[in-house]
Amino acid sequence: MGGAAALEKLVPVLLAFGGGVFLARRKVVPAEASKVFSDYAFLFAVPCYLFGNIYASDLAALFNWRAIGGYAAAAALAVAAVAAVAVARGRREPREVALRVMAGVQVNTAYFAVPVFITVFGTAAPIFPILLFQVCVLSLVVIALMELGRAGPDGGGPGRRLSRAVSASLVTPLVLACNAGILLNLLAVRVPAVVLDGAAFVGNSASPVALFALGLHLGGTGLHLRGTTREEIALIAFKCLAFPLLTWAVCGPLFGVRGDWLAYLVLIAAMPTPQNLFIFAQRYDVGVGLSASVVIKTSLVSLVLLPLWLQTIAS
């Protein structure tokens, strides 16, 4: 029942994505336009969404530090595992490693977890601290690696390049919007309603535009399940099975998280890879085909496994 209800909530997601696929297949909208839509989402719509929602939230009421600490520890172990495997497989370029880390560890909170949590728990509030951690910590690491990999050969030594990469990541619209929302929230600075309304108006377009861009790309390139590579299978298995189990093992036995919060964290970890992976891939010109395939396939696998996870956390 939980899985069917979640699928019903995801009909708009399927519509936006399917529209992109259909229009690209029919050549009504060129598949190459997906880059423009992705840049709009990455540079403008998603930051507006994050700023407005973070600013308007009650941060103090949402933070269970034991639970967040457990999830952060599980994510750190997962990052180390994915990065080690990527390097062992010959991936030396920072952008390639960062892309695989994001594929295996980051979760689709806004576009997948929210409707699932509203359906199952009646609220999506438990997702928000993890969203903050993901945007302000995990995304910062990924963006820094992406920027490091994009640095030119005349950018100086590794230390200087890393410093420039971290600085560049700190001033990306995504991170700036998140930090601005937190700061203004904590300082109780009154933001004019017209600004918040504008941010909400633009931010509401982030989900459909990102999904439409993904649909355009896949409509142009195609998606074949039989052509799934071993690397894709490994990333999908890690994201949809290994990471939720790791989260349970770390948060429960090691950090002592119990009850509803343990269920929240395991279910969040079981969510698919976010559409932002595809946006990042296009933005930094790395692994676009891999990212599009993993986003869609983890979404399908997560949907199939959803009833199993719901039954597990309820027992």
C-alpha positions as CSV (number, residue, x, y, z in Angstrom):
1,M,0.0,0.0,0.0
2,G,2.8,2.4,0.9
3,G,4.5,1.8,-2.5
4,A,1.3,2.3,-4.5
5,A,0.6,5.5,-2.6
6,A,4.1,6.8,-3.2
7,L,3.8,5.9,-6.9
8,E,0.6,8.0,-7.1
9,K,2.4,10.9,-5.5
10,L,5.2,10.6,-8.1
11,V,2.8,10.9,-11.1
12,P,3.9,14.6,-11.6
13,V,7.5,13.5,-11.6
14,L,6.8,10.9,-14.3
15,L,4.9,13.5,-16.3
16,A,7.7,16.0,-16.4
17,F,10.3,13.4,-17.2
18,G,8.1,11.7,-19.8
19,G,7.3,15.0,-21.5
20,G,11.0,15.6,-22.0
21,V,11.5,12.1,-23.5
22,F,8.5,12.5,-25.8
23,L,9.4,15.9,-27.1
24,A,13.0,14.9,-27.7
25,R,12.0,11.7,-29.5
26,R,9.6,13.7,-31.7
27,K,12.3,16.3,-32.2
28,V,10.0,19.0,-31.1
29,V,12.6,20.2,-28.7
30,P,16.2,19.3,-29.5
31,A,17.9,17.0,-26.9
32,E,20.9,19.5,-26.8
33,A,18.6,22.0,-25.1
34,S,18.8,19.9,-22.0
35,K,22.0,21.7,-21.1
36,V,20.2,25.0,-21.0
37,F,17.4,23.7,-18.8
38,S,20.0,22.0,-16.5
39,D,21.9,25.3,-16.1
40,Y,18.7,27.1,-15.2
41,A,17.9,24.6,-12.5
42,F,21.5,24.4,-11.1
43,L,22.2,28.2,-11.1
44,F,18.8,29.7,-10.3
45,A,15.8,27.5,-9.6
46,V,17.3,25.1,-7.0
47,P,19.1,27.8,-5.1
48,C,15.8,29.8,-4.9
49,Y,14.0,26.6,-3.6
50,L,16.6,26.0,-1.0
51,F,16.8,29.6,0.3
52,G,13.1,30.0,0.8
53,N,12.5,26.7,2.5
54,I,15.5,26.9,4.8
55,Y,14.7,30.4,5.8
56,A,11.1,29.6,6.6
57,S,11.8,26.5,8.7
58,D,12.1,26.0,12.4
59,L,15.7,24.8,12.5
60,A,15.8,24.1,16.2
61,A,12.9,21.8,16.2
62,L,14.3,19.6,13.4
63,F,17.7,18.8,14.6
64,N,18.3,15.4,16.4
65,W,22.1,15.6,16.7
66,R,22.5,11.9,17.5
67,A,20.6,10.9,14.4
68,I,22.3,13.4,12.2
69,G,25.7,12.4,13.6
70,G,24.9,8.8,12.8
71,Y,23.8,9.5,9.3
72,A,26.9,11.7,8.7
73,A,29.1,8.9,9.9
74,A,27.4,6.4,7.6
75,A,27.7,8.8,4.7
76,A,31.4,9.3,5.4
77,L,32.0,5.6,5.3
78,A,30.0,5.3,2.1
79,V,32.0,8.2,0.5
80,A,35.3,6.5,1.4
81,A,34.1,3.1,0.0
82,V,32.8,4.5,-3.3
83,A,35.9,6.7,-3.8
84,A,38.3,3.8,-3.0
85,V,36.5,1.5,-5.5
86,A,36.5,4.3,-8.1
87,V,40.2,4.9,-7.7
88,A,40.9,1.1,-7.7
89,R,39.1,0.9,-11.0
90,G,41.4,3.4,-12.5
91,R,39.4,6.6,-12.0
92,R,42.0,9.2,-11.2
93,E,40.3,12.4,-12.4
94,P,38.7,14.2,-9.5
95,R,35.5,14.9,-11.4
96,E,35.0,11.2,-12.2
97,V,35.5,10.2,-8.5
98,A,33.2,13.0,-7.3
99,L,30.5,12.0,-9.7
100,R,30.5,8.4,-8.5
101,V,30.5,9.5,-4.9
102,M,27.5,11.6,-5.5
103,A,25.8,8.7,-7.3
104,G,26.3,6.3,-4.5
105,V,25.8,8.4,-1.4
106,Q,23.5,11.4,-2.1
107,V,19.8,10.9,-2.1
108,N,16.8,12.4,-3.9
109,T,15.2,14.3,-1.1
110,A,13.1,17.0,-2.7
111,Y,11.6,15.1,-5.6
112,F,11.3,11.6,-4.2
113,A,11.6,11.4,-0.4
114,V,9.1,14.3,0.3
115,P,6.1,12.6,-1.3
116,V,7.0,9.2,0.3
117,F,7.4,10.7,3.7
118,I,4.2,12.7,3.5
119,T,2.4,9.5,2.4
120,V,3.9,7.3,5.1
121,F,4.5,9.6,8.1
122,G,2.2,12.5,7.3
123,T,5.1,15.0,7.3
124,A,8.4,15.6,5.4
125,A,10.0,17.5,8.3
126,P,12.5,14.7,9.2
127,I,14.1,15.0,5.7
128,F,15.1,18.6,6.2
129,P,18.2,18.1,8.5
130,I,19.5,15.5,6.1
131,L,18.9,17.9,3.2
132,L,20.9,20.5,5.0
133,F,23.7,18.1,5.6
134,Q,23.6,16.9,2.0
135,V,23.7,20.4,0.5
136,C,26.1,22.1,3.0
137,V,28.5,19.2,3.4
138,L,28.3,16.4,0.8
139,S,27.5,18.8,-2.1
140,L,30.3,21.1,-0.9
141,V,32.8,18.2,-1.1
142,V,31.5,17.1,-4.6
143,I,31.5,20.7,-6.0
144,A,35.1,21.2,-4.6
145,L,36.3,18.1,-6.4
146,M,34.4,19.1,-9.6
147,E,36.0,22.5,-9.5
148,L,39.4,21.0,-8.8
149,G,39.1,18.7,-11.7
150,R,38.1,21.6,-14.0
151,A,41.0,23.8,-13.0
152,G,43.4,24.6,-15.8
153,P,46.9,23.2,-16.1
154,D,48.4,26.6,-15.3
155,G,46.6,26.9,-12.0
156,G,49.6,26.3,-9.8
157,G,50.4,23.4,-7.5
158,P,47.9,20.9,-5.9
159,G,47.6,23.0,-2.8
160,R,46.7,26.2,-4.6
161,R,44.4,24.4,-7.0
162,L,42.5,22.8,-4.0
163,S,42.2,26.1,-2.3
164,R,40.8,27.7,-5.5
165,A,38.5,24.7,-5.9
166,V,37.1,25.0,-2.3
167,S,36.7,28.8,-2.7
168,A,34.9,28.3,-6.0
169,S,32.6,25.7,-4.4
170,L,31.7,28.1,-1.6
171,V,30.5,30.8,-3.9
172,T,28.3,28.5,-6.1
173,P,24.6,29.6,-6.1
174,L,23.6,26.3,-4.5
175,V,25.9,26.6,-1.4
176,L,25.4,30.4,-1.1
177,A,21.6,30.0,-1.1
178,C,21.8,27.3,1.6
179,N,24.1,29.3,3.9
180,A,22.2,32.5,3.4
181,G,18.9,30.8,4.4
182,I,20.5,29.3,7.5
183,L,22.2,32.6,8.5
184,L,19.1,34.8,8.0
185,N,17.0,32.2,9.8
186,L,19.3,32.1,12.9
187,L,19.7,35.9,13.0
188,A,15.9,36.3,12.7
189,V,16.4,38.8,9.9
190,R,13.1,39.7,8.3
191,V,13.1,39.0,4.6
192,P,10.4,40.9,2.7
193,A,7.4,38.7,1.7
194,V,7.8,39.7,-1.9
195,V,11.3,38.2,-2.0
196,L,10.2,35.0,-0.4
197,D,7.2,34.8,-2.8
198,G,9.6,35.3,-5.7
199,A,12.0,32.7,-4.5
200,A,9.1,30.2,-4.0
201,F,7.7,31.0,-7.5
202,V,11.1,30.3,-9.2
203,G,12.0,27.4,-6.8
204,N,8.8,25.6,-7.6
205,S,10.1,25.2,-11.2
206,A,13.3,23.4,-10.1
207,S,11.8,19.9,-9.9
208,P,9.9,19.9,-13.3
209,V,12.7,21.7,-15.1
210,A,15.4,19.3,-13.9
211,L,13.2,16.3,-14.7
212,F,12.4,17.7,-18.1
213,A,16.1,18.3,-18.8
214,L,16.8,14.7,-17.9
215,G,14.0,13.5,-20.1
216,L,15.3,15.5,-23.0
217,H,18.7,14.1,-22.6
218,L,17.5,10.5,-22.4
219,G,15.0,11.0,-25.2
220,G,17.9,12.0,-27.4
221,T,20.4,9.3,-26.3
222,G,18.0,6.5,-25.4
223,L,18.1,4.2,-22.3
224,H,18.6,0.4,-22.7
225,L,18.4,-1.8,-19.6
226,R,20.2,-4.6,-21.4
227,G,23.1,-2.2,-21.9
228,T,23.6,-1.5,-18.2
229,T,27.3,-1.7,-17.4
230,R,28.8,-3.5,-14.4
231,E,29.8,-0.1,-12.9
232,E,26.2,1.1,-13.2
233,I,24.9,-2.1,-11.5
234,A,27.5,-1.7,-8.7
235,L,26.5,1.9,-8.1
236,I,22.7,1.1,-8.2
237,A,23.2,-1.9,-5.8
238,F,25.3,0.3,-3.4
239,K,22.8,3.2,-3.5
240,C,19.6,1.1,-3.2
241,L,20.8,-1.7,-0.9
242,A,24.2,-1.3,0.7
243,F,23.8,2.4,1.8
244,P,20.5,1.9,3.6
245,L,21.9,-1.2,5.4
246,L,25.1,0.7,6.3
247,T,22.9,3.5,7.7
248,W,21.0,1.1,9.8
249,A,24.2,-0.6,11.1
250,V,25.9,2.7,12.0
251,C,22.9,4.7,13.3
252,G,21.3,1.8,15.3
253,P,24.0,-0.3,17.0
254,L,26.8,2.3,17.0
255,F,25.0,5.6,17.6
256,G,22.0,4.2,19.5
257,V,19.4,5.8,17.3
258,R,16.0,4.1,18.0
259,G,12.4,4.4,17.1
260,D,11.1,6.7,14.5
261,W,14.4,8.5,13.7
262,L,16.1,5.2,12.8
263,A,13.2,4.4,10.5
264,Y,13.5,7.9,9.0
265,L,17.2,7.6,8.3
266,V,17.1,4.2,6.8
267,L,14.2,5.2,4.5
268,I,16.0,8.4,3.5
269,A,19.2,6.4,2.6
270,A,17.0,4.1,0.5
271,M,15.9,6.9,-1.7
272,P,17.4,7.0,-5.3
273,T,20.2,9.1,-6.6
274,P,19.1,12.8,-7.1
275,Q,18.4,14.5,-10.4
276,N,21.2,17.0,-9.3
277,L,23.7,14.3,-10.3
278,F,22.7,14.8,-13.9
279,I,22.7,18.6,-13.5
280,F,26.2,18.4,-12.0
281,A,27.4,16.1,-14.8
282,Q,26.2,18.5,-17.5
283,R,27.5,21.5,-15.6
284,Y,31.0,20.0,-15.3
285,D,31.0,18.0,-18.5
286,V,31.7,14.6,-17.0
287,G,29.8,11.3,-17.1
288,V,26.6,12.7,-18.5
289,G,25.4,9.4,-19.9
290,L,26.3,7.5,-16.7
291,S,24.6,10.0,-14.5
292,A,21.4,10.0,-16.5
293,S,21.3,6.2,-16.5
294,V,22.0,5.9,-12.7
295,V,19.3,8.5,-11.8
296,I,16.6,6.8,-13.7
297,K,17.6,3.2,-12.8
298,T,18.0,3.9,-9.1
299,S,14.6,5.6,-9.2
300,L,13.0,2.5,-10.7
301,V,14.8,0.1,-8.3
302,S,14.0,2.3,-5.2
303,L,10.3,2.3,-6.2
304,V,10.3,-1.5,-6.5
305,L,12.1,-1.9,-3.2
306,L,10.0,0.7,-1.4
307,P,7.3,-1.7,0.0
308,L,10.2,-3.9,1.4
309,W,11.8,-1.0,3.2
310,L,8.5,0.2,4.5
311,Q,7.7,-3.2,5.9
312,T,11.2,-3.5,7.4
313,I,11.2,-0.2,9.3
314,A,7.7,-0.8,10.5
315,S,8.6,-4.2,12.1
